[in-house]
Amino acid sequence: MTPPRIFLALLFIAPLYASAFVGVLPASLASLQRGASSSARMMSAPFELPKVPQEEAVVAFDDAVVNQELPTLVYFHAKWCGPCIMQGPVFEQIAEEFDGKAKVVKLDCDSHQFLMNKYRVRGLPYTALFHDGKVIARHEGHLGYDGQVEFLRKVPGFE
């Protein structure tokens, strides 16, 4: 039995059309697609956990998240995840607006799968809220700016 022609068209031709639309993305998404230049980044951009061996990554994660006095939003994402790409600018805005009140950490799940397993991340994007060294709230899926701010307000005494 041969596959229907529409299936073959979707399988082989659709990716070619999809790649043509990268040029018409909004500027904020297009810069994420190509990688924003360092001069375009904000002063209070989220901290991105570097790709390092597992032992070093655990220490870096503990320093950046677990050992913090500030409430910390950890944004588990992947470069291939569409909703993650949409969520990225939201975290940039939160990092800027809540600088000094909260910390934002971005964690690429492809580079740090062991942390993804440790915190039981099953779907992306995934946000975990840490306070006093513990996860106090978690959310799987896309949240807009207002949703992330409400998420931050789960920290006792956070305004």
GROMACS elastic network, one bead per residue, 0.5 to 0.9 nm:
[ bonds ]
;  ai    aj funct       b0    kb
    2     5     6  0.86661   500
    3     6     6  0.83821   500
    3     7     6  0.66397   500
    3     8     6  0.71111   500
    4     7     6  0.54491   500
    4     8     6  0.67778   500
    4     9     6  0.89491   500
    5     8     6  0.51185   500
    5     9     6  0.61754   500
    5    10     6  0.86501   500
    6    10     6  0.61495   500
    6    11     6  0.84926   500
    7    10     6  0.51645   500
    7    11     6  0.60591   500
    7    12     6  0.86642   500
    8    11     6  0.50164   500
    8    12     6  0.61008   500
    8    13     6  0.79128   500
    9    12     6  0.54862   500
    9    13     6  0.52479   500
    9    14     6  0.68347   500
   10    13     6  0.56653   500
   10    15     6  0.78254   500
   11    14     6  0.64022   500
   11    15     6  0.74905   500
   12    15     6  0.65941   500
   12    16     6  0.76287   500
   13    16     6  0.54274   500
   13    17     6  0.67508   500
   13    18     6  0.89565   500
   14    17     6  0.52043   500
   14    18     6  0.61620   500
   14    19     6  0.87347   500
   15    19     6  0.62119   500
   15    20     6  0.87585   500
   16    19     6  0.54107   500
   16    20     6  0.66472   500
   17    20     6  0.51922   500
   17    21     6  0.69422   500
   18    21     6  0.54998   500
   18    22     6  0.73738   500
   19    22     6  0.56848   500
   19    23     6  0.83522   500
   20    23     6  0.65473   500
   20    24     6  0.82708   500
   21    24     6  0.53901   500
   21    25     6  0.68522   500
   22    25     6  0.54735   500
   22    29     6  0.89554   500
   22    30     6  0.68168   500
   22    33     6  0.80080   500
   23    26     6  0.86428   500
   23    30     6  0.73319   500
   24    27     6  0.85011   500
   24    30     6  0.80482   500
   25    28     6  0.79936   500
   25    29     6  0.60662   500
   25    30     6  0.54359   500
   26    29     6  0.54720   500
   26    30     6  0.60349   500
   26    31     6  0.86304   500
   27    30     6  0.50106   500
   27    31     6  0.60595   500
   27    32     6  0.86033   500
   28    31     6  0.55001   500
   28    32     6  0.65936   500
   28    33     6  0.89256   500
   28    89     6  0.72502   500
   29    32     6  0.50649   500
   29    33     6  0.62074   500
   29    34     6  0.87957   500
   29    85     6  0.70529   500
   29    86     6  0.72275   500
   29    88     6  0.86684   500
   29    89     6  0.81182   500
   30    34     6  0.63246   500
   30    35     6  0.82728   500
   30    36     6  0.86989   500
   31    34     6  0.52154   500
   31    35     6  0.55022   500
   31    37     6  0.82045   500
   32    36     6  0.58726   500
   32    85     6  0.72417   500
   32    88     6  0.81927   500
   32    89     6  0.88297   500
   33    36     6  0.81582   500
   33    79     6  0.84397   500
   33    85     6  0.81216   500
   36    39     6  0.82434   500
   36    40     6  0.64272   500
   36    41     6  0.70645   500
   37    40     6  0.54078   500
   37    41     6  0.68782   500
   38    41     6  0.54016   500
   38    42     6  0.86958   500
   39    42     6  0.81458   500
   41    44     6  0.84339   500
   41    45     6  0.66921   500
   41    92     6  0.89820   500
   42    45     6  0.51871   500
   42    46     6  0.89353   500
   42    92     6  0.77987   500
   42    96     6  0.73826   500
   43    96     6  0.76581   500
   44    47     6  0.85240   500
   44    92     6  0.79903   500
   44    95     6  0.58376   500
   44    96     6  0.51568   500
   44    97     6  0.86552   500
   44    99     6  0.65097   500
   45    48     6  0.88401   500
   45    91     6  0.83084   500
   45    92     6  0.56604   500
   45    93     6  0.82548   500
   45    94     6  0.89029   500
   45    95     6  0.57595   500
   45    96     6  0.65617   500
   45   104     6  0.80186   500
   46    91     6  0.70507   500
   46    92     6  0.62402   500
   46    94     6  0.86652   500
   46    95     6  0.57220   500
   46    96     6  0.84032   500
   46   103     6  0.73940   500
   46   105     6  0.53248   500
   46   106     6  0.63148   500
   47    50     6  0.89892   500
   47    64     6  0.80126   500
   47   103     6  0.81751   500
   47   104     6  0.63390   500
   47   106     6  0.60164   500
   47   107     6  0.86665   500
   48   104     6  0.87300   500
   48   105     6  0.57627   500
   48   107     6  0.60682   500
   48   108     6  0.80082   500
   49    52     6  0.86108   500
   49    57     6  0.74389   500
   49    60     6  0.71306   500
   49    61     6  0.69879   500
   49    64     6  0.81937   500
   49   105     6  0.70760   500
   49   106     6  0.63551   500
   49   107     6  0.55689   500
   49   108     6  0.75719   500
   49   112     6  0.88513   500
   50    57     6  0.74031   500
   50    60     6  0.82746   500
   50   107     6  0.82798   500
   50   108     6  0.87024   500
   50   111     6  0.84907   500
   51    54     6  0.87999   500
   51    57     6  0.73966   500
   51   108     6  0.84102   500
   51   111     6  0.58698   500
   51   112     6  0.74337   500
   52    55     6  0.81704   500
   52    56     6  0.61417   500
   52    57     6  0.57532   500
   52   111     6  0.82147   500
   52   112     6  0.86859   500
   53    56     6  0.55102   500
   53    57     6  0.61173   500
   53    58     6  0.87913   500
   54    58     6  0.62052   500
   54    59     6  0.87762   500
   54   112     6  0.75744   500
   54   114     6  0.76963   500
   54   115     6  0.89359   500
   55    58     6  0.53419   500
   55    59     6  0.66040   500
   55    60     6  0.88028   500
   56    59     6  0.51926   500
   56    60     6  0.61255   500
   56    61     6  0.85303   500
   57    61     6  0.58910   500
   57    62     6  0.84325   500
   57   112     6  0.78043   500
   57   115     6  0.87857   500
   58    61     6  0.50611   500
   58    62     6  0.61104   500
   58    63     6  0.85760   500
   58   115     6  0.79170   500
   59    62     6  0.51468   500
   59    63     6  0.61688   500
   59    64     6  0.85659   500
   60    63     6  0.51110   500
   60    64     6  0.60089   500
   60    65     6  0.83624   500
   61    64     6  0.50893   500
   61    65     6  0.56802   500
   61    66     6  0.70679   500
   61    67     6  0.88791   500
   61   105     6  0.89840   500
   61   115     6  0.88538   500
   62    65     6  0.52913   500
   62    67     6  0.57904   500
   62    68     6  0.83619   500
   62   133     6  0.86304   500
   63    66     6  0.63450   500
   63    67     6  0.54019   500
   63    68     6  0.70862   500
   64    67     6  0.68585   500
   64    68     6  0.66766   500
   64    72     6  0.85727   500
   64   103     6  0.87087   500
   64   105     6  0.74132   500
   65    68     6  0.55822   500
   65    69     6  0.89402   500
   65    70     6  0.88554   500
   65    71     6  0.85256   500
   65    72     6  0.61736   500
   65    73     6  0.83565   500
   65    74     6  0.77375   500
   65   103     6  0.82934   500
   65   104     6  0.88377   500
   65   105     6  0.75143   500
   65   130     6  0.70244   500
   65   131     6  0.86153   500
   65   133     6  0.73980   500
   66    69     6  0.85964   500
   66    72     6  0.84090   500
   66   130     6  0.70382   500
   66   131     6  0.77440   500
   66   132     6  0.72648   500
   66   134     6  0.69424   500
   66   135     6  0.89380   500
   67   132     6  0.75837   500
   67   133     6  0.59810   500
   68    71     6  0.73129   500
   68    72     6  0.75045   500
   68   103     6  0.86382   500
   68   130     6  0.87361   500
   68   131     6  0.77340   500
   68   132     6  0.71954   500
   68   133     6  0.71418   500
   69    72     6  0.85983   500
   69   131     6  0.72833   500
   69   132     6  0.64444   500
   69   133     6  0.83033   500
   70   100     6  0.78902   500
   70   101     6  0.64052   500
   70   102     6  0.53121   500
   70   103     6  0.64698   500
   70   130     6  0.86671   500
   70   131     6  0.69297   500
   70   132     6  0.80568   500
   71   101     6  0.74658   500
   71   102     6  0.50532   500
   71   103     6  0.63246   500
   71   104     6  0.87320   500
   71   129     6  0.70178   500
   71   130     6  0.57703   500
   71   132     6  0.76023   500
   71   152     6  0.78153   500
   71   155     6  0.70881   500
   71   158     6  0.85667   500
   72   102     6  0.57123   500
   72   104     6  0.56787   500
   72   105     6  0.71601   500
   72   128     6  0.81848   500
   72   129     6  0.57487   500
   72   130     6  0.50795   500
   72   131     6  0.65226   500
   72   152     6  0.85763   500
   73    91     6  0.88372   500
   73   102     6  0.75392   500
   73   103     6  0.62276   500
   73   105     6  0.61925   500
   73   106     6  0.84505   500
   73   127     6  0.66528   500
   73   128     6  0.58718   500
   73   130     6  0.64235   500
   73   148     6  0.89973   500
   73   152     6  0.76253   500
   74   103     6  0.84634   500
   74   104     6  0.60024   500
   74   106     6  0.59032   500
   74   107     6  0.70096   500
   74   126     6  0.81632   500
   74   127     6  0.55930   500
   74   128     6  0.51798   500
   74   129     6  0.63158   500
   74   130     6  0.75816   500
   75    88     6  0.87682   500
   75    91     6  0.79416   500
   75   104     6  0.74017   500
   75   105     6  0.60784   500
   75   107     6  0.59546   500
   75   108     6  0.84179   500
   75   125     6  0.71897   500
   75   126     6  0.60436   500
   75   128     6  0.67967   500
   75   129     6  0.89504   500
   76    84     6  0.84740   500
   76   105     6  0.85922   500
   76   106     6  0.62027   500
   76   108     6  0.60585   500
   76   109     6  0.61278   500
   76   116     6  0.76931   500
   76   121     6  0.80321   500
   76   124     6  0.68786   500
   76   125     6  0.59187   500
   76   126     6  0.50790   500
   76   127     6  0.61427   500
   76   128     6  0.80519   500
   77    80     6  0.87629   500
   77    81     6  0.72090   500
   77    83     6  0.89827   500
   77    84     6  0.56323   500
   77    85     6  0.82882   500
   77    88     6  0.86864   500
   77   106     6  0.72514   500
   77   107     6  0.61881   500
   77   108     6  0.51812   500
   77   109     6  0.58236   500
   77   110     6  0.83771   500
   77   124     6  0.60278   500
   77   125     6  0.52416   500
   77   126     6  0.68454   500
   77   127     6  0.88281   500
   78    81     6  0.53950   500
   78    82     6  0.87335   500
   78    84     6  0.66024   500
   78    85     6  0.81920   500
   78   107     6  0.82309   500
   78   108     6  0.53365   500
   78   109     6  0.57270   500
   78   110     6  0.63855   500
   78   111     6  0.89111   500
   78   124     6  0.75569   500
   78   125     6  0.78009   500
   79    82     6  0.80657   500
   79    84     6  0.74156   500
   79    85     6  0.70934   500
   79   108     6  0.75692   500
   79   109     6  0.89603   500
   79   110     6  0.84368   500
   80    84     6  0.81036   500
   80    85     6  0.80625   500
   81    84     6  0.51748   500
   81    85     6  0.63963   500
   81    86     6  0.89324   500
   81   124     6  0.72263   500
   81   125     6  0.76996   500
   82    85     6  0.51757   500
   82    86     6  0.64819   500
   82    87     6  0.87456   500
   83    86     6  0.50021   500
   83    87     6  0.61119   500
   83    88     6  0.86951   500
   83   124     6  0.76308   500
   83   125     6  0.65708   500
   83   141     6  0.76811   500
   83   142     6  0.61151   500
   84    88     6  0.61457   500
   84   124     6  0.68239   500
   84   125     6  0.51780   500
   84   126     6  0.86407   500
   84   141     6  0.86059   500
   84   142     6  0.73601   500
   85    88     6  0.53035   500
   85    89     6  0.79033   500
   85   125     6  0.89703   500
   86    89     6  0.68411   500
   86    90     6  0.78876   500
   86   142     6  0.80788   500
   87    90     6  0.53525   500
   87    91     6  0.67964   500
   87   125     6  0.77204   500
   87   142     6  0.64479   500
   87   143     6  0.72075   500
   87   144     6  0.71139   500
   87   145     6  0.86240   500
   88    91     6  0.54232   500
   88    92     6  0.65024   500
   88    93     6  0.89197   500
   89    93     6  0.62197   500
   89    94     6  0.86422   500
   90    93     6  0.51771   500
   90    94     6  0.62512   500
   90    95     6  0.86438   500
   90   143     6  0.86278   500
   90   144     6  0.67136   500
   90   145     6  0.55238   500
   90   148     6  0.81200   500
   91    95     6  0.59811   500
   91    96     6  0.85128   500
   91   104     6  0.70468   500
   91   105     6  0.88438   500
   91   106     6  0.85608   500
   91   145     6  0.79846   500
   91   148     6  0.83813   500
   92    95     6  0.52111   500
   92    96     6  0.63614   500
   92    97     6  0.87670   500
   92   104     6  0.83767   500
   93    96     6  0.51740   500
   93    97     6  0.60881   500
   93    98     6  0.84281   500
   93   145     6  0.80788   500
   94    97     6  0.51406   500
   94    98     6  0.57322   500
   94    99     6  0.79164   500
   94   102     6  0.85829   500
   94   103     6  0.87692   500
   94   104     6  0.76457   500
   94   145     6  0.76160   500
   94   148     6  0.81116   500
   94   149     6  0.78106   500
   95    98     6  0.55795   500
   95    99     6  0.56862   500
   95   102     6  0.74874   500
   95   103     6  0.65311   500
   95   104     6  0.57126   500
   95   105     6  0.89171   500
   96    99     6  0.54108   500
   97   100     6  0.89427   500
   97   101     6  0.88614   500
   98   101     6  0.52053   500
   98   102     6  0.55821   500
   98   103     6  0.75946   500
   99   102     6  0.60975   500
   99   103     6  0.68871   500
   99   104     6  0.89451   500
  100   103     6  0.74089   500
  101   158     6  0.82529   500
  101   159     6  0.88542   500
  102   152     6  0.83198   500
  107   110     6  0.88874   500
  107   111     6  0.81293   500
  107   112     6  0.72923   500
  107   115     6  0.88616   500
  107   116     6  0.89489   500
  108   111     6  0.55682   500
  108   112     6  0.63015   500
  108   113     6  0.84085   500
  109   113     6  0.53018   500
  109   114     6  0.85160   500
  109   115     6  0.77829   500
  109   116     6  0.61997   500
  109   124     6  0.89702   500
  110   113     6  0.58795   500
  110   116     6  0.89653   500
  111   114     6  0.88220   500
  112   115     6  0.55907   500
  112   116     6  0.65860   500
  112   117     6  0.89787   500
  113   117     6  0.62147   500
  113   118     6  0.85633   500
  114   117     6  0.50421   500
  114   118     6  0.60766   500
  114   119     6  0.87212   500
  115   119     6  0.61841   500
  115   120     6  0.83244   500
  115   121     6  0.85214   500
  116   119     6  0.54958   500
  116   120     6  0.60282   500
  116   121     6  0.51463   500
  116   122     6  0.79658   500
  117   121     6  0.61850   500
  117   122     6  0.82532   500
  118   121     6  0.78887   500
  119   128     6  0.85960   500
  119   135     6  0.88902   500
  121   124     6  0.76670   500
  121   126     6  0.67937   500
  121   140     6  0.80682   500
  122   126     6  0.82331   500
  122   140     6  0.80553   500
  123   126     6  0.64782   500
  123   140     6  0.61670   500
  123   141     6  0.71338   500
  124   127     6  0.86030   500
  124   140     6  0.63681   500
  124   141     6  0.59815   500
  124   142     6  0.81051   500
  125   139     6  0.84727   500
  125   140     6  0.60717   500
  125   141     6  0.51129   500
  125   142     6  0.61566   500
  125   143     6  0.89197   500
  126   138     6  0.73894   500
  126   139     6  0.57554   500
  126   141     6  0.59519   500
  126   142     6  0.78768   500
  127   137     6  0.83566   500
  127   138     6  0.55948   500
  127   139     6  0.51893   500
  127   140     6  0.64126   500
  127   141     6  0.81001   500
  127   148     6  0.88300   500
  128   135     6  0.64560   500
  128   136     6  0.77466   500
  128   137     6  0.59367   500
  128   139     6  0.65013   500
  128   140     6  0.87385   500
  129   134     6  0.82367   500
  129   135     6  0.56010   500
  129   136     6  0.58124   500
  129   137     6  0.51813   500
  129   138     6  0.60901   500
  129   139     6  0.87263   500
  129   151     6  0.77994   500
  129   152     6  0.72035   500
  129   154     6  0.84988   500
  129   155     6  0.82735   500
  130   133     6  0.61904   500
  130   134     6  0.52589   500
  130   136     6  0.58265   500
  130   137     6  0.74055   500
  130   138     6  0.89870   500
  130   155     6  0.86551   500
  131   134     6  0.55232   500
  131   135     6  0.65191   500
  131   136     6  0.65539   500
  131   155     6  0.70660   500
  132   135     6  0.84604   500
  132   136     6  0.89950   500
  135   138     6  0.73648   500
  136   154     6  0.78151   500
  136   155     6  0.76125   500
  137   151     6  0.76888   500
  137   152     6  0.89189   500
  137   154     6  0.73203   500
  137   155     6  0.86984   500
  138   151     6  0.84650   500
  139   142     6  0.85416   500
  139   143     6  0.84930   500
  139   151     6  0.84566   500
  140   143     6  0.86998   500
  142   147     6  0.89643   500
  143   146     6  0.77029   500
  143   147     6  0.52025   500
  143   148     6  0.60831   500
  144   147     6  0.52193   500
  144   148     6  0.63063   500
  144   149     6  0.87700   500
  145   148     6  0.52166   500
  145   149     6  0.62905   500
  145   150     6  0.87259   500
  146   149     6  0.51245   500
  146   150     6  0.62227   500
  146   151     6  0.84967   500
  147   150     6  0.51378   500
  147   151     6  0.60754   500
  147   152     6  0.87117   500
  148   152     6  0.62325   500
  148   153     6  0.86939   500
  149   152     6  0.50361   500
  149   153     6  0.63867   500
  150   153     6  0.50133   500
  150   154     6  0.69926   500
  151   154     6  0.56504   500
  151   155     6  0.82534   500
  152   155     6  0.60853   500
  152   158     6  0.73468   500
  152   159     6  0.86953   500
  153   156     6  0.72752   500
  153   157     6  0.78997   500
  153   158     6  0.55202   500
  153   159     6  0.66008   500
  154   157     6  0.85593   500
  154   158     6  0.75187   500
  155   158     6  0.55021   500
  155   159     6  0.88743   500
  156   159     6  0.89496   500
